[in-house]
């Protein structure tokens, strides 16, 4: 029989407003729906049952369900940056002007070339890809995988940036009820009466769940509960909010749809709620199961509840002649609803031998034929249901009769929605009487107190009656996993379990035969329950079939793991506001705006942005680096060193503490002086370095690397709080309190003296490695005579709020001295010219100070320091370690950073042996040639030897081992 | 276009002093030096001009007009003289924002894992707003948020974003 109009019923449909038509487009066709429609109901109302193609065989697909469990009716929605693939038509509200398209078909939904896979399906059994594409091995990477990847996947990823806003919010409640049906609202009322804040989340825009549809007094009962709850100040009711995941400690994730229907109104489109719940009540209802009969995937075969929903909610007739097939009483409601809407119901096909409860009786009273003990042998029709043939349910499928119809409304029973309950460890139990897995109340998810913190209620707990006063009697469900019970292979191979992934009864049976006894393995092997719907419809039927094939009870097979999210979350919702400028906190020094205004080319250093160099005119950033270095070496330059860590350490035990933290002695440092220090971890490896200044008798200021500021402060507090809790030491991280400017170059003193102030900057008053306090240019300052460039150098720390003022003053009065701002790269090159190490270049977490010839900075007098014991381990002292040397390129080329020096022979893996690597490598503008440092086995003992550095191109670069100090070995420039 | 959910205003001119000491021993001296009661755990005391916040079991933060900072620092140093303690100026290390208006709590709820509605006057929360560290407490008409100076632009941006007109958290 053909699918014939009218598709919209003359009356009914509680969600739709017939006065308001909404135009929309589907695959380019202009269609009209009504306000209140979902995409699915609007398409059905236009006679469009075909909505997609299945993943593997490209078989025609229509909607099966009416809610979030829909596996088939997945559409591409929107255009450009708002394009979204895989949107479920059954839960997407229709919006005027919506542009939608079908997926997984080419050139069109009606004439899909990929459907040829369907005719070849006997050649694509479960595991086909695994078996076929495994040999020869090399073909996988280069041939098979690229082709499979291109043809895989439902829908297409959007290519443009999402133009919409999203946000997150934190919620707190003593009780969170997930699900606003009758069970949830009743639980919310009870919780509210008991006291505490109660939050109720409902995925839909309407309250009540199935109750208003399935019970004549349902809406009144829901309205009464809502009115009670709205009068309670401790209750929050939130609609359009899907709880997608429940985690430990009552942490619940939910997505609130705010402007999905109208993203142009300027508010966030969706909001991700991160909720801390004292107790979670899952009132998430149940999902109806399909029945597995031959050709059960033909468009027009739908869940009985979905057929009922389309009629009652949207006034849409999925078909004119509806055959109901069931193993329970509930589906009779669909037959009655269809009949009441004026549609034909040729028969109710009931697999049970007897059906004589209230609902079957009502159906018979309404004149509907009820065929008990009967099953569907096969669905007729290709792109749409044309009829069914019937058989004895207990037999092998011999056809006893046939019926014309355009819709088959099936019900294989109901499965509680146990996802949230299971996400964080709640256990399920197989309820044989009701043929369902339901939450085991004795094994709930546990809270921090060891007590259950999640309770399932209503249908979600396996209680399929309406709660409260609306209880109703129903006959027992009879488990039917295959229809008919003794169907031969020919029929079983056409019984679809998973519509989205084209998994059939015979695929699961094959997996069992091939040894996939674990339900988790069988899932991966067959793809049952994968992809966007995660088996919401197919899981239970699939594992029942698996159990049967394994000849074991369903409880022994168990379920696959339920993992969040329950329904997919878009990445935009998860990222929320963290995009564009707000992607990450970008830390800025007090002089940041000046750097920007002066053309700085920035580099990220942790979350800071530091000027790499300041290109001028036609310069690129590297040319600028050369210019900056020469300016410092010949005149004077300024570096923004504000990002360096500055930690003050004070107390009677501060000296003792620092002696443990640093490898050298800090307690003996006189007040007013500075000392370079190395910090190692417990394994002896170098983790940070910096200059320590003794501020007073009991106070030290420790400079750390930029990246080390927070980490080293944490390291200090860790030792003070956990190990040496009785030592009297306080620390404070003052990194952000001060702006710090390095003024370096032969003219540094001349420049600073021009600023005036109370500090004597002369060589006699402030020699190298001393500091002084006073004011400079009227700004309170500390001046440290320290140098990372090898030049005469002062680092000046002033309150952060006055850093820019000092920086600008320096540049005003230093023009005639050629004052030049220099960036991090110039700093790096100048320190390498001097052979100074850099944490992160010369160290990588496996390097000890001794490797870097920094033995002079390791105290021999101290009984202990962190890392000392580790540095005495055999491997640290066996003389085979790679040690720091300079590397001089033989042919004048700059060695690539990280290049390896090879040694003779190969290792057990057949790789060339190595004997060293480049740790820093630059072109030195000062020397006019390349310089490099590296770690080389026995390096310092091999001066003058030439090492080979093979390049990926096959070329071999060579470098000679030299002293790592390339410039001013005597250190005479330090004093200007 | 509707109004922003709350007014976001950077607060200049505040001095801040970090105090570390054994509060059980030095508490009285510190209370006298600051003119404020020592706050309870996770609390903050105020006289309207100065505030004293509990930062950790041995750390307090004094917030006061910048003009009074130097004298207060001297007084605190004096108060701890002879005791093991640390008094340092952190005024320049911080960025301070006031979030005020009828929906101010919504801004906090969007950015900080804090039950903003339940946060009472006199409580101080050290937490984060979005991806940066912050402390939050109630002030008349809203909340005060302090973070680090280097992330002031980020703080201002995310607070303003969270105040997007029409985005209040109340169910609709």
Interface residues (C-beta under 8 A of the other chain):
Chain A: X165 X167 X168 X169 X170 X171 X172 X236 X237 X238 X239 X258 X265 X266 X267 X268 X274 X276 X577 X578 X581 X582 X584 X585 X586 X587 X588 X589 X590 X607 X608 X648 X650 X651 X652 X728 X730 X731 X732 X734 X735 X736 X737 X738 X799 X800 X801
Chain B: X1 X18 X20 X21 X58 X84 X85 X86 X88 X89 X90 X91 X92 X93 X94 X106 X109 X110 X112 X113 X114 X115 X117 X118 X130 X131 X132 X148 X149 X150 X151 X152 X153 X154 X157 X158 X161 X162 X164 X165 X166 X167 X169 X171 X172
